[in-house]
Each structure stands twice: as C-alpha cells, then as structure tokens.
Amino acid sequence: MSERLVPLGEIVTTHGIGGWLKLNPYNPQTTVLNPAREIWLEKDRTRSRHEIEKSQPYKSQFLVKLSGVDRIDDAEPWVGSIVYVPERDLDSLPSGEYYHYQVIGLEVFDTKGERIGVVARTWSTPGGELYVVNGAFKEHLIPAVKEIIEKVDFAAGKMVINPPEGLLDL
C-alpha cells in the first residue's frame, strides 16, 4: 500500500449491542466518515481495511457502524484502534490552511533564526493542539496557535515560531 494514510481518531468504546463503535476524532469537524467510505483500523501494529456502513455525530464524537460488524461481540476487538483514512479523502482546505499532521518532520526555528528542533508529533489536549518538538537536549510543547506560529513553509521544510518569554524554558 503506497498511499499515505492519515490518522483520524481513536475508537474508544462500543455503543449499544448492534456493533456500533464510538470514535474520538482528532478533528471534531471532520466530514470524511461517510457511508461506503474506506477506512483502516490499526491495533497492535496491525492494520485492516473496513468499510463504513453508517456514521453519525454523537456529542463531540462519532458513532460508526462498520460493514460486517453487527454485534457488540464483533465490535469489542476494535476498541483501542486508531482510525486512518487515505490522504486523498481529506477535505481540501482554503489557501494558507493545513492539517496538523502535515507539520510532522518540519524543522522549527525562532524568529531570530535559532533552531529549536523538529516537529515529532502533534498532541490534542483539551486546551488545544500542541506541536511536540524534539530539540537538541529537551522536548518542547508548542501551542499550535497563530499568535506563536509565524510561518509554515512546506517547500523549505520549516516552521518559524515567535515563542512568548519562557515557553522554551518549560
């Protein structure tokens, strides 16, 4: 499989007895959970392809019914799985916007040109999205907000940040 898969969220529990799964999405505004959509579930480093039979928003989560998963006993093994979708299925974004996963691997510099490190991953918290940056001697947590992220240059493979006083000392 050569196509890039993008993590969409995590299956956190079953819902009811009819095989429904509850998905905690990384992006609550996602619109790619349509019926007949191909998704991948990964658990214990093993990925398997599935088709969505039905889905619906549920509070800040989604309820997902997979084809062939019709009972709670069929659904339980998928709890704890990460849901992936092919990158081609993501909604296109307006100019100047990007998905958080796209910054992984970018080199991070401050506005003075000093190298901070490399974005290793993103971390969704109740307070917002954070970029986890591996520096030379420590890990930095950079809030993914426009007040701090000055520029993201995918062509150059870098991000420029304007950290408030003390952020990099934490």
Backbone as numpy.savetxt, mean C-alpha at the origin, in Angstrom:
# Nx Ny Nz CAx CAy CAz Cx Cy Cz
5.54 -14.66 -13.89 4.68 -13.49 -13.89 5.58 -12.26 -13.89
5.54 -11.50 -14.97 6.44 -10.37 -15.09 5.77 -9.05 -14.72
4.46 -9.02 -14.64 3.78 -7.77 -14.34 3.93 -7.43 -12.85
4.12 -6.15 -12.60 4.29 -5.70 -11.22 2.96 -5.76 -10.48
3.00 -6.34 -9.29 1.83 -6.40 -8.42 1.99 -5.37 -7.31
0.89 -4.70 -6.98 0.90 -3.63 -6.00 0.05 -4.05 -4.80
0.59 -3.93 -3.58 -0.21 -4.29 -2.40 -1.36 -3.32 -2.21
-2.55 -3.87 -2.00 -3.76 -3.06 -1.88 -4.26 -2.99 -0.44
-4.01 -4.06 0.34 -4.49 -4.09 1.71 -4.31 -5.48 2.29
-4.86 -5.67 3.49 -4.70 -6.93 4.21 -6.06 -7.49 4.60
-6.23 -8.80 4.41 -7.44 -9.48 4.88 -7.29 -9.64 6.39
-8.22 -9.03 7.15 -8.07 -9.03 8.61 -8.98 -10.02 9.33
-10.08 -10.42 8.69 -10.98 -11.38 9.32 -12.01 -11.85 8.30
-12.80 -12.83 8.72 -13.93 -13.24 7.89 -15.12 -12.36 8.27
-16.20 -12.45 7.48 -17.41 -11.68 7.77 -18.61 -12.58 7.49
-19.32 -12.96 8.52 -20.47 -13.84 8.36 -20.03 -15.27 8.06
-20.99 -16.07 7.60 -20.70 -17.50 7.35 -20.64 -17.84 5.87
-20.88 -16.85 5.00 -20.99 -17.11 3.57 -19.71 -16.96 2.77
-18.55 -16.93 3.43 -17.28 -16.86 2.71 -16.76 -15.45 2.47
-17.38 -14.45 3.05 -16.91 -13.06 2.88 -15.66 -12.81 3.71
-14.80 -11.95 3.19 -13.57 -11.54 3.87 -13.59 -10.04 4.08
-12.99 -9.60 5.18 -12.92 -8.17 5.47 -11.51 -7.69 5.14
-11.43 -6.68 4.27 -10.17 -6.13 3.80 -9.91 -4.77 4.42
-8.74 -4.62 5.02 -8.26 -3.33 5.51 -7.44 -2.73 4.37
-7.97 -1.76 3.62 -7.23 -1.23 2.48 -6.15 -0.25 2.92
-5.03 -0.25 2.20 -3.99 0.74 2.46 -4.47 2.11 2.01
-5.34 2.15 1.01 -5.93 3.40 0.53 -7.45 3.24 0.59
-8.11 3.84 1.58 -9.56 3.66 1.73 -10.37 4.16 0.53
-9.79 4.99 -0.33 -10.51 5.50 -1.49 -10.35 4.60 -2.72
-9.75 3.44 -2.57 -9.50 2.58 -3.73 -10.80 2.22 -4.46
-10.70 2.09 -5.76 -11.87 1.74 -6.57 -11.62 0.50 -7.41
-10.57 -0.26 -7.12 -10.21 -1.38 -7.99 -10.77 -2.73 -7.53
-11.66 -2.74 -6.57 -12.20 -4.00 -6.07 -13.51 -4.36 -6.74
-13.55 -4.33 -8.06 -14.76 -4.61 -8.81 -14.94 -6.11 -9.04
-16.20 -6.56 -9.18 -16.42 -7.97 -9.53 -15.71 -8.32 -10.84
-15.30 -9.57 -10.93 -14.55 -10.12 -12.07 -13.12 -9.60 -12.12
-12.70 -8.84 -11.13 -11.33 -8.33 -11.07 -10.41 -9.42 -10.58
-9.26 -9.52 -11.21 -8.24 -10.48 -10.79 -7.43 -9.86 -9.66
-7.26 -10.61 -8.58 -6.40 -10.17 -7.48 -5.48 -11.34 -7.13
-4.47 -11.02 -6.37 -3.54 -12.03 -5.86 -3.56 -11.94 -4.35
-3.55 -13.09 -3.69 -3.44 -13.14 -2.24 -2.10 -13.76 -1.90
-1.39 -13.14 -0.96 -0.11 -13.67 -0.52 -0.15 -13.93 0.97
0.20 -15.16 1.31 0.27 -15.55 2.71 1.40 -16.55 2.85
2.22 -16.37 3.86 3.37 -17.24 4.10 4.25 -17.35 2.85
4.47 -16.22 2.19 5.33 -16.11 1.00 4.83 -16.89 -0.22
3.56 -17.27 -0.20 2.98 -17.97 -1.34 1.85 -17.10 -1.91
1.87 -16.89 -3.22 0.84 -16.10 -3.88 -0.07 -16.99 -4.70
-1.36 -16.64 -4.68 -2.34 -17.36 -5.50 -3.31 -16.36 -6.12
-3.73 -16.67 -7.34 -4.62 -15.77 -8.07 -6.08 -16.11 -7.77
-6.90 -15.06 -7.65 -8.33 -15.22 -7.35 -9.12 -14.21 -8.16
-10.43 -14.44 -8.21 -11.31 -13.49 -8.87 -12.33 -12.99 -7.85
-12.58 -11.69 -7.88 -13.58 -11.11 -6.98 -14.96 -11.40 -7.55
-15.82 -12.01 -6.73 -17.20 -12.27 -7.13 -18.07 -11.06 -6.79
-17.86 -10.53 -5.58 -18.61 -9.35 -5.12 -17.71 -8.57 -4.17
-17.98 -7.28 -4.06 -17.30 -6.46 -3.04 -18.18 -5.28 -2.71
-17.99 -4.76 -1.51 -18.75 -3.58 -1.09 -18.02 -2.88 0.04
-18.12 -1.54 0.08 -17.52 -0.81 1.20 -18.20 -1.21 2.50
-17.43 -1.18 3.58 -17.95 -1.51 4.91 -17.18 -0.68 5.92
-17.80 0.40 6.41 -17.14 1.35 7.30 -15.87 1.85 6.60
-14.69 1.70 7.21 -13.46 2.14 6.55 -12.76 0.98 5.86
-13.48 -0.12 5.70 -12.92 -1.33 5.10 -13.74 -1.73 3.89
-13.45 -2.92 3.36 -14.23 -3.50 2.28 -14.57 -4.94 2.63
-15.74 -5.37 2.20 -16.09 -6.77 2.26 -15.87 -7.34 0.87
-15.18 -8.47 0.80 -14.83 -9.07 -0.48 -15.26 -10.53 -0.48
-15.94 -10.92 -1.55 -16.35 -12.31 -1.75 -15.59 -12.83 -2.96
-14.78 -13.85 -2.76 -13.99 -14.44 -3.83 -14.77 -15.58 -4.49
-14.60 -15.74 -5.78 -15.22 -16.86 -6.49 -14.73 -18.17 -5.90
-15.67 -19.07 -5.63 -15.32 -20.37 -5.09 -15.12 -20.42 -3.59
-15.19 -19.28 -2.92 -15.07 -19.22 -1.46 -16.47 -18.93 -0.93
-17.19 -20.01 -0.55 -18.62 -19.87 -0.26 -19.00 -20.14 1.19
-18.02 -20.53 2.01 -18.31 -20.81 3.42 -17.22 -20.18 4.28
-17.55 -20.00 5.53 -16.56 -19.42 6.45 -15.32 -20.30 6.52
-15.49 -21.62 6.44 -14.33 -22.53 6.48 -13.42 -22.34 5.27
-13.99 -21.96 4.12 -13.19 -21.68 2.92 -12.46 -20.35 3.06
-13.06 -19.41 3.79 -12.51 -18.06 3.90 -11.41 -17.95 4.96
-11.54 -18.69 6.05 -10.61 -18.55 7.19 -9.13 -18.69 6.82
-8.75 -19.60 5.92 -7.32 -19.70 5.60 -6.73 -18.43 4.97
-7.57 -17.55 4.43 -7.06 -16.35 3.76 -6.88 -15.17 4.71
-7.34 -15.28 5.96 -7.13 -14.21 6.94 -5.63 -14.04 7.16
-5.17 -12.81 7.11 -3.74 -12.52 7.24 -3.05 -12.36 5.89
-3.77 -12.59 4.81 -3.20 -12.45 3.46 -3.11 -10.98 3.07
-2.10 -10.68 2.27 -2.00 -9.36 1.65 -2.63 -9.47 0.26
-3.46 -8.50 -0.08 -4.14 -8.48 -1.38 -3.32 -7.61 -2.33
-3.04 -8.16 -3.50 -2.30 -7.45 -4.54 -3.16 -7.34 -5.80
-2.95 -6.27 -6.55 -3.58 -6.13 -7.86 -2.49 -5.80 -8.87
-2.69 -6.18 -10.13 -1.73 -5.78 -11.16 -1.67 -4.25 -11.26
-0.48 -3.73 -11.44 -0.29 -2.27 -11.50 -1.18 -1.64 -12.57
-1.39 -2.33 -13.69 -2.22 -1.79 -14.78 -3.66 -1.52 -14.35
-4.12 -2.15 -13.26 -5.50 -1.98 -12.81 -5.70 -0.76 -11.90
-4.62 -0.12 -11.49 -4.75 1.06 -10.62 -5.36 2.22 -11.39
-6.11 3.05 -10.68 -6.66 4.25 -11.29 -5.52 5.17 -11.69
-5.65 5.84 -12.84 -4.63 6.84 -13.19 -4.86 8.07 -12.34
-3.78 8.72 -12.00 -3.83 9.87 -11.09 -3.62 11.16 -11.87
-4.11 12.27 -11.33 -3.85 13.57 -11.96 -2.36 13.88 -11.97
-1.95 14.72 -12.87 -0.55 15.14 -12.96 -0.05 15.67 -11.63
1.14 15.25 -11.26 1.74 15.70 -10.00 1.40 14.82 -8.81
0.49 13.85 -8.98 0.16 12.93 -7.90 0.78 11.57 -8.19
1.01 10.78 -7.13 1.61 9.46 -7.29 1.11 8.56 -6.17
1.25 7.27 -6.40 0.93 6.30 -5.36 2.12 6.19 -4.42
1.86 5.99 -3.13 2.94 5.92 -2.15 3.94 4.81 -2.46
3.48 3.67 -2.96 4.41 2.56 -3.23 5.47 2.95 -4.26
5.17 3.94 -5.11 6.10 4.32 -6.17 7.37 5.01 -5.65
7.37 5.47 -4.41 8.55 6.16 -3.87 9.57 5.20 -3.27
9.19 3.93 -3.12 10.13 2.96 -2.54 11.35 2.85 -3.45
12.52 3.00 -2.83 13.78 2.95 -3.58 14.34 4.31 -3.96
13.55 5.37 -3.78 14.07 6.70 -4.08 15.09 7.13 -3.04
16.14 7.84 -3.49 17.10 8.43 -2.56 16.50 9.71 -2.01
16.71 9.96 -0.73 16.12 11.11 -0.06 17.23 12.09 0.33
17.01 13.36 -0.04 17.94 14.45 0.29 17.16 15.56 0.97
17.87 16.34 1.81 17.21 17.52 2.36 17.41 18.68 1.38
16.82 19.82 1.70 16.87 20.96 0.77 18.27 21.54 0.62
19.20 21.15 1.51 20.59 21.61 1.39 21.42 20.64 0.56
20.80 19.53 0.10 21.51 18.56 -0.72 22.15 17.43 0.07
21.95 17.41 1.39 22.53 16.35 2.20 21.70 15.08 2.07
22.38 13.96 1.81 21.68 12.68 1.63 21.19 12.17 2.98
19.90 11.82 3.03 19.29 11.30 4.26 19.27 9.77 4.23
18.98 9.19 3.06 18.90 7.73 2.94 18.04 7.33 1.76
17.48 6.12 1.85 16.66 5.56 0.78 15.30 5.15 1.37
14.22 5.43 0.64 12.89 5.02 1.10 12.81 3.49 1.00
12.65 2.85 2.16 12.60 1.39 2.22 11.17 0.86 2.10
10.23 1.62 2.67 8.83 1.19 2.64 7.95 2.34 3.08
6.65 2.14 2.93 5.70 3.10 3.47 5.03 2.45 4.67
4.51 3.27 5.54 3.86 2.77 6.75 2.60 3.59 6.98
1.45 2.91 6.92 0.17 3.58 7.17 -0.09 3.57 8.67
-0.32 4.75 9.22 -0.64 4.87 10.64 -1.94 5.65 10.77
-2.59 5.60 11.92 -3.81 6.39 12.10 -3.57 7.89 11.88
-2.34 8.34 12.12 -2.01 9.75 11.93 -1.64 10.12 10.51
-1.54 9.13 9.63 -1.18 9.40 8.23 -0.10 8.47 7.73
0.24 8.66 6.49 1.25 7.83 5.83 2.65 8.33 6.19
3.56 7.37 6.44 4.96 7.70 6.72 5.84 7.01 5.69
6.94 7.66 5.32 7.97 7.02 4.51 9.07 6.57 5.47
9.41 5.29 5.43 10.48 4.75 6.26 11.77 4.84 5.44
12.68 5.69 5.90 13.92 5.97 5.16 15.09 5.37 5.91
15.81 4.46 5.24 17.00 3.86 5.85 18.18 4.79 5.60
18.67 5.39 6.69 19.83 6.27 6.61 21.10 5.50 6.86
22.22 6.19 6.86 23.52 5.54 7.06 23.61 4.88 8.44
23.03 5.53 9.46 23.19 5.01 10.81 21.87 4.76 11.53
20.76 5.21 10.95 19.48 5.02 11.62 18.34 5.08 10.62
17.18 4.68 11.09 15.96 4.73 10.29 15.22 6.02 10.61
14.70 6.68 9.57 13.95 7.92 9.75 12.52 7.70 9.32
11.58 8.27 10.07 10.17 8.23 9.70 9.78 9.63 9.22
9.47 9.72 7.93 9.17 11.01 7.31 7.69 11.07 6.97
6.93 11.99 7.58 5.51 12.11 7.23 5.35 12.45 5.74
4.44 11.75 5.09 4.20 11.96 3.65 3.20 13.09 3.46
3.65 14.30 3.77 2.78 15.48 3.65 3.50 16.54 2.82
2.71 17.35 2.13 3.30 18.35 1.22 4.11 19.40 1.96
3.88 19.57 3.26 4.66 20.54 4.03 6.11 20.07 4.21
6.36 18.78 4.07 7.70 18.23 4.25 8.30 17.74 2.93
7.48 17.09 2.11 7.97 16.56 0.83 8.00 17.72 -0.18
9.20 18.19 -0.48 9.36 19.33 -1.40 9.21 18.91 -2.86
9.85 17.78 -3.20 9.88 17.37 -4.60 10.09 15.87 -4.69
9.37 15.24 -5.62 9.58 13.83 -5.94 9.92 13.78 -7.42
11.12 13.30 -7.72 11.61 13.24 -9.10 11.88 11.79 -9.46
10.88 11.15 -10.09 11.01 9.73 -10.43 12.10 9.51 -11.47
12.24 10.44 -12.41 13.25 10.28 -13.47 14.66 10.25 -12.87
14.90 11.09 -11.85 16.21 11.15 -11.21 16.33 10.15 -10.06
15.21 9.54 -9.67 15.23 8.57 -8.57 15.47 9.20 -7.22
14.93 10.44 -7.03 15.17 11.08 -5.73 13.98 11.88 -5.23
14.02 12.11 -3.94 13.01 12.89 -3.23 13.75 13.95 -2.42
13.21 15.16 -2.43 13.80 16.24 -1.62 12.79 16.58 -0.53
13.28 16.60 0.71 12.42 16.92 1.85 12.91 18.18 2.55
11.98 18.85 3.22 12.30 20.01 4.05 11.84 19.67 5.46
12.69 18.90 6.20 12.24 18.43 7.52 12.21 19.55 8.54
11.18 19.57 9.40 11.16 20.56 10.47 12.30 20.26 11.45
12.69 21.27 12.17 13.77 21.15 13.17 13.53 19.96 14.07
14.52 19.07 14.18 14.46 17.93 15.08 13.89 16.65 14.50
13.22 16.69 13.34 12.59 15.48 12.80 13.61 14.36 12.55
14.76 14.71 12.02 15.75 13.69 11.70 16.53 13.23 12.94
16.33 13.90 14.07 16.99 13.52 15.32 16.18 12.49 16.10
14.92 12.29 15.72 14.06 11.36 16.46 14.51 9.94 16.31
